[in-house]
Amino acid sequence: MAQLFYKYSTMNAGKSIELIKVAYNYEERGKRVLAMVPAVDTRHGTGMITSRVGLQRDAIPIKADTNILELFLKENSRHQVDCVLIDECHFLLKHHVQELAEIVDSCNVPVMAYGLKNDFRNELFEGSYYMLVYADKIEEIKTICWCGKKATMAARVVDGKFVKEGKQILVGGNEMYVALCRKHYNDGRLGPDIESGRKRPEQRQDKKPGEQG
């Protein structure tokens, strides 16, 4: 039986490349994939799934008023759809997630949705909340903090500084978000020599070996 899969992680864990790989595997076997991405994600153009390593594929943009079930039925009437893939699913709205569940339940077609779970304030996105409610299977895609521990938080960086307030949805990439473990998120440590976005003072370079002060 088909299932609704929610595969989540923090930033830079390889969600998009995983989706592209799954799509390739289906298509290599002569199956048809319906790939979609919320229209709000315009980092690489509307309707484009792009991984950090440079792989891309076209996707159908999902707008706030898009009925994903109707879109699926229209595409499926033209040519059988064997799998639905959603990137950045945290940007979905409640009705979108319910429509994905209906595709699974009524059409017996698997849906795999990839996205974040919590935002930079450690609050759930609407899409991630309802994916946690409706998904049949929930899987974490792991990545690591700069310290080597598992990263579970996404820090927002504005003008080089760690911020914990602001609009929930502010699309950006590596220049704006950093994946951190819980400890270094709470400490405000963005890297081994960076605290709250400010570099620590460097040691003087003119000292001789063994010299103090």
C-alpha positions in Angstrom: 0.0 0.0 0.0 1.1 3.5 -0.8 2.2 5.8 2.1 2.8 9.4 2.9 6.5 9.9 3.8 7.8 12.9 5.6 11.6 13.1 5.5 12.9 16.0 7.5 16.2 17.6 8.6 17.7 20.9 9.4 19.5 23.0 6.7 22.2 21.5 4.4 21.4 17.8 5.1 21.0 16.9 1.4 17.2 16.8 1.2 17.0 18.1 -2.4 19.7 15.7 -3.7 17.9 12.8 -2.0 14.7 13.8 -3.8 16.5 14.1 -7.2 18.0 10.7 -6.6 14.7 9.1 -5.9 13.2 10.7 -9.0 16.1 9.4 -11.1 15.6 5.9 -9.8 11.9 5.9 -10.7 12.4 7.4 -14.1 15.3 5.0 -14.9 12.8 2.2 -14.5 10.3 3.8 -16.8 8.1 5.2 -14.0 6.7 8.7 -14.0 7.3 11.1 -11.2 5.4 14.3 -10.4 7.8 16.7 -8.7 6.5 19.8 -7.0 7.9 22.6 -4.9 6.2 25.6 -3.1 6.3 28.7 -5.2 7.6 30.8 -2.2 11.0 29.1 -2.7 12.5 31.3 -5.4 16.2 30.9 -4.6 16.9 29.3 -7.9 13.8 30.4 -9.8 10.2 29.4 -9.4 9.5 25.7 -9.9 13.1 24.5 -9.7 14.5 22.0 -7.3 18.2 22.6 -6.8 20.7 20.8 -4.6 23.8 22.4 -3.0 26.0 20.2 -5.2 24.4 21.8 -8.3 22.0 19.1 -9.5 18.6 20.5 -10.6 15.3 19.4 -12.0 12.1 21.2 -13.0 9.1 21.0 -10.7 5.5 22.2 -10.7 5.2 25.3 -8.4 2.7 25.1 -5.5 0.9 28.3 -4.8 -1.2 29.0 -1.7 -4.4 28.4 -3.7 -3.1 25.3 -5.5 -5.2 22.2 -5.1 -2.6 19.5 -5.3 -5.1 16.6 -5.5 -6.8 18.3 -8.6 -3.4 18.9 -10.1 -2.4 15.3 -9.6 -5.6 13.9 -11.1 -5.2 16.1 -14.2 -1.6 14.9 -14.7 -2.5 11.3 -13.9 -5.3 11.4 -16.6 -2.6 12.2 -19.2 -0.1 9.7 -18.1 0.0 7.5 -15.1 1.9 9.0 -12.2 3.8 6.5 -10.1 5.1 8.7 -7.3 4.7 12.3 -6.1 7.8 14.1 -4.7 7.6 17.4 -2.8 10.6 19.5 -1.9 10.5 22.2 0.8 7.3 20.8 2.2 7.5 22.9 5.3 6.2 25.8 3.2 3.0 23.9 2.5 -0.3 24.9 4.0 -2.7 22.6 5.9 -4.9 21.9 2.9 -1.9 21.0 0.8 -0.9 18.3 3.2 -4.5 17.0 3.4 -4.5 16.8 -0.4 -1.3 14.8 -0.4 -2.8 12.4 2.1 -5.8 12.0 -0.2 -3.6 11.1 -3.1 -2.1 8.3 -1.0 -5.5 7.1 0.4 -7.7 7.4 -2.7 -5.2 6.9 -5.5 -2.8 4.5 -3.9 0.2 6.5 -5.1 3.2 7.1 -2.7 4.0 10.6 -1.7 7.5 11.6 -0.4 7.8 15.0 1.1 11.1 16.6 2.1 11.6 19.6 4.3 12.5 21.2 7.5 10.8 20.6 10.8 11.5 23.7 12.9 12.2 27.2 12.0 15.1 29.5 13.2 13.0 30.2 16.4 12.5 26.5 17.0 8.8 26.7 16.1 7.1 24.3 13.7 6.2 25.5 10.2 2.5 25.0 9.2 3.6 22.5 6.7 5.9 20.5 9.0 3.2 20.5 11.8 0.6 18.9 9.5 3.2 16.5 8.0 3.9 15.3 11.5 0.1 14.8 11.9 -0.7 13.1 8.7 2.4 11.3 7.5 2.5 7.5 7.7 6.2 7.4 8.0 8.5 10.0 9.5 12.2 9.8 8.8 15.1 12.1 9.9 17.9 12.9 7.4 20.8 13.6 9.7 23.5 16.2 9.3 26.1 17.6 11.8 26.9 20.8 13.6 30.4 22.4 13.2 31.3 20.6 16.5 30.5 17.2 15.0 27.3 16.5 17.0 24.0 16.0 15.2 22.5 19.2 14.1 18.8 19.8 15.0 18.5 23.5 14.9 18.7 26.2 12.1 20.3 29.5 13.1 19.4 32.6 11.1 22.3 34.9 10.4 21.7 38.6 9.4 24.7 40.9 8.8 26.9 38.3 10.3 24.9 38.1 13.6 22.8 35.3 15.0 19.2 36.4 15.3 16.2 34.7 17.0 13.5 37.1 16.1 11.9 38.1 12.8 9.5 36.8 10.1 9.2 33.0 10.0 9.5 32.7 6.3 12.6 34.4 4.9 14.0 32.4 2.1 17.8 32.0 2.0 20.7 29.5 1.8 24.1 29.1 3.3 24.6 32.8 3.6 21.6 33.1 5.9 21.1 29.8 7.8 23.5 27.6 9.7 22.8 24.1 11.0 23.6 23.7 14.7 23.3 21.2 17.6 21.0 22.3 20.4 24.0 23.3 22.7 25.5 25.7 20.2 22.2 27.1 19.1 21.4 27.9 22.7 25.0 29.3 23.2 24.8 31.4 20.1 27.9 29.8 18.7 28.0 29.7 14.9 31.5 28.2 14.7 34.6 27.3 16.7 35.9 30.9 16.6 32.6 32.7 16.2 30.2 33.7 18.9 26.9 35.4 18.1 28.3 36.3 14.7 31.4 38.1 16.0 34.9 36.7 15.6 36.8 36.3 18.8 39.9 38.5 19.1 42.8 36.7 17.6 46.0 36.2 19.5 48.9 38.5 18.7 51.1 37.0 16.0 54.3 38.8 17.1 54.9 36.8 20.2 57.9 34.6 20.5 57.5 30.9 21.6 56.9 30.8 25.4 56.3 34.6 25.7 53.5 35.6 28.0 50.9 38.4 27.9 
